[in-house]
């Protein structure tokens, strides 16, 4: 029965739904957790822009440019930390190497940081993505249940 199950197309679709939905939920959940850490214990430090660049990605023949900056800041109790962040295109145009920026970091882990001006995902946006991820997981589990039942009937 296991071999028949693994050969069933519906099984792999179910695995993709559960895996994909679960992955979306995990990523968004982690981002929301990190943002709550910034809100509860984040500390702001003055930093400076080291460099800027455009990160280019291609998806289905379409080009996507993401403005990025590298920066350095010194936490209250520690050595300088270097970070990199996506930024809004308008801000990218105005910044240059050496400009001062504000960086939000976690005092217990300064490597976890972001620009103060970075826009975190809204709570409603996170809720929508988490809900869609949950829906995909549920549909995948229902499909998996149906495939297992059908395969069991065929094996009898």
TIROGU-311844 format. One line per field, with one value per atom (N, C-alpha, C, O): residue number from 1; residue in one letter; atom name; x, y, z negated. Coordinates in Angstrom, 1 decimal. Layout:
! TIROGU-311844
n: c(NUM|...)
res: c(A|...)
atom: c(CA|...)
x: c(X|...)
y: c(Y|...)
z: c(Z|...)
! end
This chain:
! TIROGU-311844
n: c(1|1|1|1|2|2|2|2|3|3|3|3|4|4|4|4|5|5|5|5|6|6|6|6|7|7|7|7|8|8|8|8|9|9|9|9|10|10|10|10|11|11|11|11|12|12|12|12|13|13|13|13|14|14|14|14|15|15|15|15|16|16|16|16|17|17|17|17|18|18|18|18|19|19|19|19|20|20|20|20|21|21|21|21|22|22|22|22|23|23|23|23|24|24|24|24|25|25|25|25|26|26|26|26|27|27|27|27|28|28|28|28|29|29|29|29|30|30|30|30|31|31|31|31|32|32|32|32|33|33|33|33|34|34|34|34|35|35|35|35|36|36|36|36|37|37|37|37|38|38|38|38|39|39|39|39|40|40|40|40|41|41|41|41|42|42|42|42|43|43|43|43|44|44|44|44|45|45|45|45|46|46|46|46|47|47|47|47|48|48|48|48|49|49|49|49|50|50|50|50|51|51|51|51|52|52|52|52|53|53|53|53|54|54|54|54|55|55|55|55|56|56|56|56|57|57|57|57|58|58|58|58|59|59|59|59|60|60|60|60|61|61|61|61|62|62|62|62|63|63|63|63|64|64|64|64|65|65|65|65|66|66|66|66|67|67|67|67|68|68|68|68|69|69|69|69|70|70|70|70|71|71|71|71|72|72|72|72|73|73|73|73|74|74|74|74|75|75|75|75|76|76|76|76|77|77|77|77|78|78|78|78|79|79|79|79|80|80|80|80|81|81|81|81|82|82|82|82|83|83|83|83|84|84|84|84|85|85|85|85|86|86|86|86|87|87|87|87|88|88|88|88|89|89|89|89|90|90|90|90|91|91|91|91|92|92|92|92|93|93|93|93|94|94|94|94|95|95|95|95|96|96|96|96|97|97|97|97|98|98|98|98|99|99|99|99|100|100|100|100|101|101|101|101|102|102|102|102|103|103|103|103|104|104|104|104|105|105|105|105|106|106|106|106|107|107|107|107|108|108|108|108|109|109|109|109|110|110|110|110|111|111|111|111|112|112|112|112|113|113|113|113|114|114|114|114|115|115|115|115|116|116|116|116|117|117|117|117|118|118|118|118|119|119|119|119|120|120|120|120|121|121|121|121|122|122|122|122|123|123|123|123|124|124|124|124|125|125|125|125|126|126|126|126|127|127|127|127|128|128|128|128|129|129|129|129|130|130|130|130|131|131|131|131|132|132|132|132|133|133|133|133|134|134|134|134|135|135|135|135|136|136|136|136|137|137|137|137|138|138|138|138|139|139|139|139|140|140|140|140|141|141|141|141|142|142|142|142|143|143|143|143|144|144|144|144|145|145|145|145|146|146|146|146|147|147|147|147|148|148|148|148|149|149|149|149|150|150|150|150|151|151|151|151|152|152|152|152|153|153|153|153|154|154|154|154|155|155|155|155|156|156|156|156)
res: c(X|X|X|X|X|X|X|X|X|X|X|X|X|X|X|X|X|X|X|X|X|X|X|X|X|X|X|X|X|X|X|X|X|X|X|X|X|X|X|X|X|X|X|X|X|X|X|X|X|X|X|X|X|X|X|X|X|X|X|X|X|X|X|X|X|X|X|X|X|X|X|X|X|X|X|X|X|X|X|X|X|X|X|X|X|X|X|X|X|X|X|X|X|X|X|X|X|X|X|X|X|X|X|X|X|X|X|X|X|X|X|X|X|X|X|X|X|X|X|X|X|X|X|X|X|X|X|X|X|X|X|X|X|X|X|X|X|X|X|X|X|X|X|X|X|X|X|X|X|X|X|X|X|X|X|X|X|X|X|X|X|X|X|X|X|X|X|X|X|X|X|X|X|X|X|X|X|X|X|X|X|X|X|X|X|X|X|X|X|X|X|X|X|X|X|X|X|X|X|X|X|X|X|X|X|X|X|X|X|X|X|X|X|X|X|X|X|X|X|X|X|X|X|X|X|X|X|X|X|X|X|X|X|X|X|X|X|X|X|X|X|X|X|X|X|X|X|X|X|X|X|X|X|X|X|X|X|X|X|X|X|X|X|X|X|X|X|X|X|X|X|X|X|X|X|X|X|X|X|X|X|X|X|X|X|X|X|X|X|X|X|X|X|X|X|X|X|X|X|X|X|X|X|X|X|X|X|X|X|X|X|X|X|X|X|X|X|X|X|X|X|X|X|X|X|X|X|X|X|X|X|X|X|X|X|X|X|X|X|X|X|X|X|X|X|X|X|X|X|X|X|X|X|X|X|X|X|X|X|X|X|X|X|X|X|X|X|X|X|X|X|X|X|X|X|X|X|X|X|X|X|X|X|X|X|X|X|X|X|X|X|X|X|X|X|X|X|X|X|X|X|X|X|X|X|X|X|X|X|X|X|X|X|X|X|X|X|X|X|X|X|X|X|X|X|X|X|X|X|X|X|X|X|X|X|X|X|X|X|X|X|X|X|X|X|X|X|X|X|X|X|X|X|X|X|X|X|X|X|X|X|X|X|X|X|X|X|X|X|X|X|X|X|X|X|X|X|X|X|X|X|X|X|X|X|X|X|X|X|X|X|X|X|X|X|X|X|X|X|X|X|X|X|X|X|X|X|X|X|X|X|X|X|X|X|X|X|X|X|X|X|X|X|X|X|X|X|X|X|X|X|X|X|X|X|X|X|X|X|X|X|X|X|X|X|X|X|X|X|X|X|X|X|X|X|X|X|X|X|X|X|X|X|X|X|X|X|X|X|X|X|X|X|X|X|X|X|X|X|X|X|X|X|X|X|X|X|X|X|X|X|X|X|X|X|X|X|X|X|X|X|X|X|X|X|X|X|X|X|X|X|X|X|X|X|X|X|X|X|X|X|X|X|X)
atom: c(N|CA|C|O|N|CA|C|O|N|CA|C|O|N|CA|C|O|N|CA|C|O|N|CA|C|O|N|CA|C|O|N|CA|C|O|N|CA|C|O|N|CA|C|O|N|CA|C|O|N|CA|C|O|N|CA|C|O|N|CA|C|O|N|CA|C|O|N|CA|C|O|N|CA|C|O|N|CA|C|O|N|CA|C|O|N|CA|C|O|N|CA|C|O|N|CA|C|O|N|CA|C|O|N|CA|C|O|N|CA|C|O|N|CA|C|O|N|CA|C|O|N|CA|C|O|N|CA|C|O|N|CA|C|O|N|CA|C|O|N|CA|C|O|N|CA|C|O|N|CA|C|O|N|CA|C|O|N|CA|C|O|N|CA|C|O|N|CA|C|O|N|CA|C|O|N|CA|C|O|N|CA|C|O|N|CA|C|O|N|CA|C|O|N|CA|C|O|N|CA|C|O|N|CA|C|O|N|CA|C|O|N|CA|C|O|N|CA|C|O|N|CA|C|O|N|CA|C|O|N|CA|C|O|N|CA|C|O|N|CA|C|O|N|CA|C|O|N|CA|C|O|N|CA|C|O|N|CA|C|O|N|CA|C|O|N|CA|C|O|N|CA|C|O|N|CA|C|O|N|CA|C|O|N|CA|C|O|N|CA|C|O|N|CA|C|O|N|CA|C|O|N|CA|C|O|N|CA|C|O|N|CA|C|O|N|CA|C|O|N|CA|C|O|N|CA|C|O|N|CA|C|O|N|CA|C|O|N|CA|C|O|N|CA|C|O|N|CA|C|O|N|CA|C|O|N|CA|C|O|N|CA|C|O|N|CA|C|O|N|CA|C|O|N|CA|C|O|N|CA|C|O|N|CA|C|O|N|CA|C|O|N|CA|C|O|N|CA|C|O|N|CA|C|O|N|CA|C|O|N|CA|C|O|N|CA|C|O|N|CA|C|O|N|CA|C|O|N|CA|C|O|N|CA|C|O|N|CA|C|O|N|CA|C|O|N|CA|C|O|N|CA|C|O|N|CA|C|O|N|CA|C|O|N|CA|C|O|N|CA|C|O|N|CA|C|O|N|CA|C|O|N|CA|C|O|N|CA|C|O|N|CA|C|O|N|CA|C|O|N|CA|C|O|N|CA|C|O|N|CA|C|O|N|CA|C|O|N|CA|C|O|N|CA|C|O|N|CA|C|O|N|CA|C|O|N|CA|C|O|N|CA|C|O|N|CA|C|O|N|CA|C|O|N|CA|C|O|N|CA|C|O|N|CA|C|O|N|CA|C|O|N|CA|C|O|N|CA|C|O|N|CA|C|O|N|CA|C|O|N|CA|C|O|N|CA|C|O|N|CA|C|O|N|CA|C|O|N|CA|C|O|N|CA|C|O|N|CA|C|O|N|CA|C|O|N|CA|C|O|N|CA|C|O|N|CA|C|O|N|CA|C|O|N|CA|C|O|N|CA|C|O|N|CA|C|O|N|CA|C|O|N|CA|C|O|N|CA|C|O|N|CA|C|O|N|CA|C|O|N|CA|C|O|N|CA|C|O|N|CA|C|O|N|CA|C|O|N|CA|C|O)
x: c(0.8|0.0|0.9|0.5|2.0|2.9|3.4|3.4|3.8|4.3|3.2|3.5|2.0|0.9|0.6|0.4|0.7|0.5|1.5|1.2|2.8|3.8|3.7|4.3|3.1|2.9|1.7|1.5|0.9|-0.4|-0.1|0.6|-0.5|-0.3|-0.9|-0.3|-2.0|-2.7|-1.9|-2.0|-1.2|-0.3|0.7|0.9|1.3|2.4|1.8|2.4|0.6|-0.1|-0.4|-0.2|-0.9|-1.2|0.1|0.0|1.2|2.4|2.8|3.3|2.7|3.0|2.2|2.7|0.9|0.0|0.3|0.4|0.6|0.9|2.3|2.4|3.2|4.6|4.6|5.2|4.0|4.0|3.2|3.7|2.0|1.2|2.0|2.0|2.5|3.3|4.5|4.8|5.2|6.3|5.9|6.6|4.9|4.4|4.0|4.4|3.4|3.0|4.2|4.3|5.2|6.5|7.2|7.7|7.3|8.1|7.4|8.0|6.1|5.4|5.3|5.5|5.2|5.2|6.5|6.6|7.6|8.9|9.1|9.6|8.7|8.8|7.9|8.4|6.7|5.9|6.5|6.5|7.1|7.8|9.0|9.1|9.8|10.9|10.5|11.1|9.4|8.9|8.4|8.6|7.8|7.4|8.6|8.5|9.7|10.9|11.4|11.8|11.4|11.8|11.0|11.5|9.6|8.7|8.9|8.8|9.2|9.3|10.7|10.8|11.8|13.1|14.1|15.3|13.6|14.5|15.1|14.5|16.4|17.1|17.6|17.9|17.5|17.9|19.3|19.7|20.1|21.5|21.7|21.1|22.6|23.0|23.9|24.8|23.7|24.5|24.9|24.4|25.7|26.1|26.0|26.2|25.6|25.5|26.9|27.8|27.2|28.5|28.4|29.4|27.4|27.2|25.8|24.9|25.5|24.1|24.2|25.2|23.2|23.2|21.8|20.9|21.6|20.3|20.5|21.3|19.6|19.6|18.5|17.4|18.9|18.0|17.7|18.6|16.4|15.9|15.0|14.4|14.9|14.1|13.1|13.5|11.8|10.8|9.9|9.2|9.9|9.0|9.3|8.3|10.6|10.9|10.8|11.2|10.2|10.1|11.2|11.7|11.7|12.8|12.3|11.4|12.8|12.5|13.8|14.7|13.8|14.9|14.6|13.5|15.4|15.3|16.4|17.6|16.1|17.2|17.7|16.9|19.0|19.6|20.7|21.3|20.8|22.0|22.7|22.1|24.0|24.8|25.1|25.3|25.1|25.3|26.1|26.2|26.6|27.3|26.8|26.5|26.7|26.3|27.0|27.5|27.1|27.7|26.7|26.1|26.4|25.5|26.1|27.3|25.2|25.6|26.7|27.6|26.7|27.7|28.3|28.1|29.1|29.7|30.5|30.7|30.9|31.7|30.8|29.6|31.3|30.5|29.9|30.5|28.7|28.0|27.6|27.2|27.8|27.5|26.2|26.0|25.3|24.0|23.7|24.3|22.6|22.1|20.6|20.0|20.0|18.6|18.0|18.6|16.8|16.0|15.5|15.2|15.4|14.9|13.9|14.0|13.1|12.2|13.0|14.0|12.5|13.2|13.5|14.5|12.5|12.7|13.8|14.6|13.9|15.0|16.3|17.3|16.3|17.5|18.2|19.4|17.3|17.8|18.5|19.4|18.0|18.5|19.7|20.5|19.9|21.1|22.3|22.3|23.4|24.8|25.7|25.4|26.8|27.8|28.2|28.4|28.2|28.5|27.3|27.4|26.1|24.9|24.6|24.8|24.0|23.6|22.2|21.3|22.0|20.7|20.4|21.4|19.2|18.9|18.6|17.9|19.2|19.1|18.5|18.8|17.5|16.8|17.5|17.5|17.9|18.5|18.1|17.6|18.3|18.0|19.3|20.3|19.3|20.5|21.1|22.4|20.4|20.9|21.5|22.3|21.1|21.6|21.6|20.8|22.7|22.8|22.8|22.5|23.1|23.1|21.7|21.5|20.7|19.3|18.9|18.7|18.8|18.6|17.8|17.7|17.4|16.7|16.8|17.0|16.6|16.5|15.2|14.2|15.3|14.1|13.0|11.8|13.5|12.6|12.0|11.1|12.5|12.0|10.5|10.2|9.7|8.3|8.0|8.1|7.8|7.5|6.1|5.3|5.9|4.6|3.5|3.7|2.4|1.3|0.7|0.8|0.0|-0.6|-1.7|-1.9|-2.5|-3.5|-2.9|-3.5|-1.8|-1.2|-0.7|-0.8|-0.1|0.4|-0.8|-0.7|-1.9|-3.0|-3.6|-4.0|-3.6|-4.1|-3.2|-3.7|-1.9|-0.9|-1.0|-0.9|-1.1|-1.2|-2.5|-2.5|-3.6|-4.8|-4.8|-5.3|-4.2|-4.0|-3.1|-3.4|-2.0|-1.2|-1.9|-1.8|-2.7|-3.5|-4.5|-4.8|-5.1|-6.1|-5.4|-5.9|-4.2|-3.4|-3.1|-3.2|-2.7|-2.4|-3.7|-3.6|-4.8|-6.0|-6.4|-6.8|-6.4|-6.7|-5.8|-6.2|-4.5|-3.6|-3.9|-3.8|-4.2|-4.5|-5.8|-5.9|-6.8|-8.0|-7.8|-8.3|-7.0|-6.6|-5.8|-6.0|-4.9|-4.1|-5.0|-4.8|-5.9|-6.9|-7.6|-7.8|-8.1|-8.9|-8.0|-8.4|-6.7|-5.8|-5.5|-5.5|-5.3|-5.0|-6.2|-6.0|-7.4|-8.6|-8.8|-9.1|-8.6|-8.7|-7.7|-8.0|-6.4|-5.4|-5.6|-5.4|-6.2|-6.5|-7.6|-7.6|-8.6|-9.7|-9.1|-9.5|-8.2|-7.6|-6.8|-6.6|-6.2|-5.3|-6.0|-5.4|-7.3|-8.1|-8.5|-9.1)
y: c(-1.2|0.0|1.3|2.3|1.2|2.4|2.8|3.9|1.8|2.0|2.6|3.6|2.1|2.7|4.1|5.0|4.4|5.7|6.7|7.8|6.3|7.2|7.4|8.4|6.5|6.6|7.5|7.8|7.8|8.5|10.0|10.6|10.6|12.0|12.9|13.9|12.5|13.3|13.3|14.3|12.3|12.2|13.4|14.1|13.5|14.6|16.0|16.9|16.1|17.4|17.7|18.9|16.7|17.0|17.3|18.2|16.7|17.0|18.4|19.1|18.8|20.2|21.2|22.2|20.9|21.9|22.0|23.1|20.8|20.9|21.5|22.4|21.1|21.7|23.2|24.0|23.6|25.0|25.9|26.9|25.4|26.2|26.3|27.3|25.2|25.2|26.1|26.8|26.1|27.0|28.5|29.2|28.8|30.2|30.6|31.7|29.7|30.0|30.1|31.0|29.3|29.4|30.7|31.3|31.0|32.3|33.5|34.3|33.6|34.8|34.7|35.8|33.6|33.5|33.9|34.6|33.5|34.0|35.5|36.1|36.1|37.5|38.3|39.3|37.8|38.4|38.3|39.2|37.1|36.9|37.9|38.6|38.0|38.9|40.4|41.1|40.7|42.1|42.4|43.5|41.4|41.6|41.7|42.5|41.1|41.2|42.7|43.3|43.2|44.6|45.5|46.5|45.3|46.2|46.1|47.2|45.0|44.8|45.2|45.8|44.9|45.2|45.8|45.9|46.2|46.8|48.1|48.9|48.3|49.5|50.2|49.5|51.5|52.3|52.7|53.2|52.6|53.1|53.9|53.6|54.8|55.6|54.7|54.0|54.7|53.9|54.7|55.9|54.2|54.9|54.0|52.8|54.5|53.8|53.5|54.4|52.2|51.8|51.8|52.3|51.3|51.2|50.9|50.6|51.0|50.7|50.0|50.2|49.2|48.4|48.0|48.1|47.6|47.1|45.6|45.1|44.8|43.4|43.0|43.4|42.3|42.0|40.5|39.7|40.3|38.9|38.8|39.8|37.6|37.4|36.3|35.2|36.5|35.5|35.4|36.4|34.3|34.1|35.2|35.7|35.6|36.6|38.0|38.9|38.2|39.6|39.9|39.1|41.1|41.6|42.4|43.2|42.1|42.7|43.3|42.6|44.6|45.3|45.6|46.2|45.3|45.6|46.4|46.0|47.7|48.5|48.0|47.7|47.9|47.4|48.4|49.1|48.5|49.2|48.3|47.5|48.5|48.0|49.1|50.2|48.7|49.8|49.2|48.0|50.1|49.6|50.5|51.7|49.9|50.6|50.0|48.8|50.7|50.2|50.1|51.1|48.8|48.6|49.2|49.5|49.5|50.1|49.4|50.0|48.1|47.3|46.3|45.1|46.8|45.8|46.4|47.6|45.5|45.9|46.3|45.9|47.0|47.4|46.2|45.2|46.4|45.3|45.8|47.0|45.0|45.3|44.6|43.4|45.3|44.7|45.1|46.0|44.5|44.9|44.9|44.1|45.7|45.8|46.3|47.1|45.8|46.4|47.7|47.9|48.6|50.0|50.4|49.9|51.4|51.9|52.6|53.3|52.5|53.2|54.7|55.2|55.4|56.8|57.1|58.1|56.3|56.5|56.1|56.7|55.1|54.7|55.8|56.0|56.5|57.6|58.7|59.4|59.0|60.1|59.7|60.6|58.4|58.0|57.9|57.5|58.1|57.9|57.4|57.5|56.8|56.3|57.4|58.5|57.0|57.9|58.6|59.2|58.6|59.2|58.4|57.2|59.2|58.6|58.0|58.6|56.9|56.2|55.7|55.5|55.4|54.8|53.3|52.9|52.5|51.1|50.6|51.0|49.7|49.0|47.6|46.9|47.3|46.0|45.4|46.1|44.1|43.5|43.5|42.9|44.0|44.1|42.8|42.7|41.7|40.4|39.8|38.8|40.3|39.7|40.9|41.0|41.7|42.8|42.5|43.3|41.2|40.7|40.7|40.7|40.7|40.8|42.2|42.8|42.8|44.3|44.6|43.8|45.8|46.3|47.9|48.4|48.5|50.0|50.4|49.7|51.5|52.0|52.3|52.2|52.8|53.2|52.1|52.3|50.8|49.7|49.5|49.6|49.1|48.9|47.4|46.6|47.0|45.6|45.2|46.1|43.9|43.5|43.8|43.7|44.3|44.7|43.5|42.4|43.6|42.5|41.9|40.7|42.7|42.2|41.5|40.4|42.0|41.2|39.9|38.9|39.9|38.6|37.6|36.4|38.2|37.3|36.7|35.5|37.5|37.0|35.8|34.8|36.1|35.1|33.8|32.7|34.0|32.9|32.1|30.8|32.8|32.1|31.4|30.2|31.9|31.2|30.0|28.9|30.2|29.0|27.9|26.7|28.3|27.3|26.6|25.4|27.4|26.8|25.8|24.7|26.1|25.2|23.9|22.8|24.0|22.9|22.0|20.8|22.7|21.9|21.2|20.0|21.9|21.3|20.1|19.1|20.3|19.2|18.0|16.9|18.2|17.1|16.4|15.2|17.2|16.5|15.7|14.6|16.3|15.5|14.3|13.2|14.4|13.2|12.1|11.0|12.5|11.6|10.8|9.6|11.6|11.0|10.0|9.0|10.4|9.6|8.3|7.2|8.4|7.2|6.3|5.0|6.8|6.0|5.3|4.1|6.0|5.5|4.4|3.3|4.6|3.6|2.4|1.3|2.6|1.4|0.6|-0.7|1.2|0.5|-0.3|-1.4|0.3|-0.3|-1.5|-2.4|-1.5|-2.5|-3.8|-4.8|-3.6|-4.8|-5.7|-6.7)
z: c(0.0|0.0|0.0|0.6|-0.7|-0.8|0.6|1.0|1.4|2.7|3.6|4.3|3.5|4.3|3.9|4.7|2.6|2.1|2.6|3.0|2.6|3.1|4.6|5.1|5.3|6.8|7.1|8.3|6.2|6.4|6.5|5.6|7.6|7.9|6.7|6.3|6.3|5.2|3.9|3.2|3.7|2.5|2.5|1.5|3.7|3.8|3.8|3.3|4.4|4.3|2.8|2.4|2.1|0.7|-0.1|-0.9|0.2|-0.5|-0.2|-1.1|1.1|1.5|0.8|0.3|0.6|0.0|-1.5|-2.1|-2.2|-3.6|-3.8|-4.7|-3.0|-3.1|-2.8|-3.6|-1.7|-1.3|-2.3|-2.7|-2.7|-3.7|-5.0|-5.7|-5.5|-6.7|-6.7|-7.7|-5.5|-5.4|-5.5|-6.2|-4.8|-4.9|-6.3|-6.8|-7.0|-8.4|-9.3|-10.1|-9.1|-9.9|-9.6|-10.6|-8.4|-8.0|-8.6|-9.3|-8.4|-8.9|-10.4|-11.1|-11.0|-12.5|-13.1|-14.1|-12.4|-12.9|-12.8|-13.7|-11.6|-11.5|-12.5|-13.0|-12.8|-13.8|-15.2|-16.0|-15.5|-16.8|-16.9|-17.9|-15.8|-15.9|-16.0|-16.8|-15.4|-15.5|-16.9|-17.4|-17.5|-18.9|-19.9|-20.8|-19.5|-20.3|-20.2|-21.1|-18.9|-18.7|-19.5|-20.1|-19.5|-20.2|-21.7|-22.4|-22.3|-23.7|-24.2|-25.3|-23.5|-24.1|-23.1|-23.4|-21.9|-20.9|-21.4|-22.1|-21.0|-21.4|-20.1|-19.1|-20.1|-18.9|-19.0|-20.1|-18.0|-17.9|-16.7|-15.6|-16.7|-15.5|-14.7|-15.2|-13.4|-12.5|-11.3|-11.2|-10.4|-9.2|-8.0|-8.1|-6.9|-5.7|-5.2|-5.0|-4.9|-4.3|-2.8|-2.1|-2.2|-0.8|-0.4|-1.3|0.8|1.3|2.6|3.4|2.9|4.2|4.5|3.7|5.7|6.2|6.4|7.1|5.7|5.8|6.9|6.8|7.9|9.0|9.0|8.9|9.1|9.2|10.4|10.9|11.0|12.1|11.8|11.2|12.1|11.9|13.1|13.4|13.8|15.0|16.0|16.6|16.2|17.2|16.7|17.5|15.5|15.0|14.1|13.4|14.2|13.4|12.2|12.3|11.0|9.8|9.1|8.8|9.0|8.3|6.9|6.6|6.0|4.6|4.1|4.1|3.7|3.1|1.8|0.9|1.6|0.4|-0.1|0.7|-1.4|-2.0|-3.0|-3.7|-3.0|-4.1|-5.1|-4.7|-6.4|-7.4|-8.6|-8.7|-9.4|-10.6|-11.8|-11.6|-12.9|-14.1|-15.3|-15.2|-16.4|-17.6|-18.7|-19.2|-19.1|-20.3|-21.5|-21.7|-22.5|-23.7|-24.4|-24.9|-24.5|-25.2|-24.2|-24.4|-23.2|-22.3|-21.2|-21.1|-20.4|-19.2|-18.0|-18.0|-17.1|-15.9|-15.2|-15.1|-14.7|-14.0|-12.6|-12.4|-11.6|-10.2|-9.9|-10.2|-9.2|-8.8|-7.4|-6.7|-6.8|-5.5|-5.5|-6.3|-4.8|-4.8|-3.5|-2.8|-3.2|-2.1|-2.5|-3.7|-1.6|-1.9|-0.8|0.3|-1.1|-0.1|1.0|0.7|2.3|3.4|3.1|3.5|2.6|2.4|1.4|1.6|0.3|-0.7|0.0|-0.3|0.8|1.5|2.3|2.2|2.9|3.8|2.9|3.4|1.7|0.9|0.1|-0.3|-0.2|-1.0|-0.3|0.9|-0.9|-0.3|-1.5|-2.6|-1.1|-2.0|-3.0|-2.6|-4.3|-5.4|-6.0|-7.1|-5.4|-6.0|-7.3|-7.4|-8.2|-9.5|-9.4|-8.7|-10.0|-10.0|-11.4|-12.2|-11.8|-13.1|-12.9|-11.9|-13.7|-13.7|-14.9|-16.0|-14.8|-15.9|-16.1|-15.1|-17.3|-17.5|-18.8|-19.7|-19.0|-20.2|-21.1|-20.7|-22.3|-23.1|-23.4|-23.5|-23.6|-23.8|-22.6|-22.7|-21.4|-20.1|-19.1|-18.2|-19.1|-18.2|-16.7|-15.8|-16.4|-15.0|-14.5|-13.3|-15.4|-15.0|-15.0|-16.1|-13.8|-13.7|-12.5|-11.6|-12.4|-11.2|-11.3|-12.4|-10.2|-10.2|-10.9|-10.8|-11.6|-12.3|-11.2|-11.4|-10.1|-9.0|-8.2|-7.4|-8.4|-7.7|-8.1|-9.3|-7.2|-7.4|-7.7|-6.8|-9.0|-9.2|-8.7|-8.4|-8.5|-8.0|-8.9|-10.2|-8.4|-9.3|-9.9|-9.4|-11.0|-11.7|-10.8|-10.8|-10.1|-9.3|-8.1|-7.6|-7.5|-6.4|-6.9|-6.2|-8.1|-8.6|-8.9|-8.6|-9.4|-9.6|-8.3|-8.3|-7.3|-6.0|-5.5|-5.1|-5.5|-5.1|-5.9|-5.4|-7.2|-8.1|-7.9|-7.9|-7.6|-7.3|-6.0|-6.0|-5.0|-3.7|-3.9|-3.3|-4.7|-4.9|-5.6|-5.3|-6.6|-7.4|-6.5|-6.6|-5.5|-4.6|-3.7|-3.4|-3.2|-2.4|-3.2|-2.6|-4.4|-5.2|-5.4|-5.2|-5.7|-5.9|-4.6|-4.6|-3.5|-2.2|-1.9|-1.4|-2.2|-2.0|-2.8|-2.3|-4.1|-5.0|-4.5|-4.6|-4.1|-3.6|-2.3|-2.2|-1.4|-0.2|-0.6|0.0|-1.5|-1.9|-2.5|-2.2|-3.3|-3.9|-2.8|-2.8|-1.8|-0.7|0.1|0.5|0.4|1.1|0.4|0.9|-0.9|-1.8|-1.7|-1.6|-1.9|-1.8|-0.5|-0.4|0.6|1.9|2.2|2.7|1.8|1.9|1.1|1.5|-0.1|-0.9|-0.3|-0.3|0.3|1.0|2.2|2.5|3.0|4.1|3.8|4.6|2.6|2.1|1.6|1.5|1.4|0.9|1.9|1.7)
! end
